[in-house]
Amino acid sequence: MTIVRSELLQGTLDMLVLKILSLEPLHGWGVSERIQQMSGEVFQVNQGSLYPALRRLKRRGWITSEWRVTENNRRARYYALTAAGRKRLAEERQAWARSSAAIEQILQAAH
């Protein structure tokens, strides 16, 4: 089976990170792995995109971070969703639903 990796649409990375962190606190590598797994290996987030997104979300108050020891006994920064982040995720999901429905409507239009 050939795996075709897709690029994330601009603006969707923040929403996906918020969703992943709504499930449980994770370190950056864990967030990247979870996105890849949950997307059926379609999306692969590189560190050059992920860590700026995590810093941006933290700066906006949507996530927090703290140093912890990983399951491999290494120190890593773990990220967790805040109440403001949960609210933002709900807003992002509504906007995504509207946008994806509009795109689908255009794609289904007869010639």
C-alpha positions, 0 to 999 in steps of 0.5 A: 500500500502506498502512503500519500502524505498530505500537507495540512491546510494553513491554519489547521495545525493549531486546531489539530494540536488543541484537539490532541491536547484535549485528549491528554497532556503530551510532549511535542514529539507525542503531539506530532506522533498522535496527529500522524497516527490519528490521521491514518498516517496522512499528516506528518507534522515536522518540528519546524512547524510544530514547535512554533505552533506550540509557542504560539498557542501557549502565548495566546493562553490556550495551552500551558507547559511544564517539564516532566520525565517521559516514559523513557526517563528523559526530561521533556516539556509537556503541554496541556489544554487550558479552559480558554483552549477548550473554548477556542477548540470549540470555535475552531471546530465550528468554523471548520464545519462551516468551511468544509461544508462550503467546500464540499458544496462547491465540489459537488456542484454540477457543471 
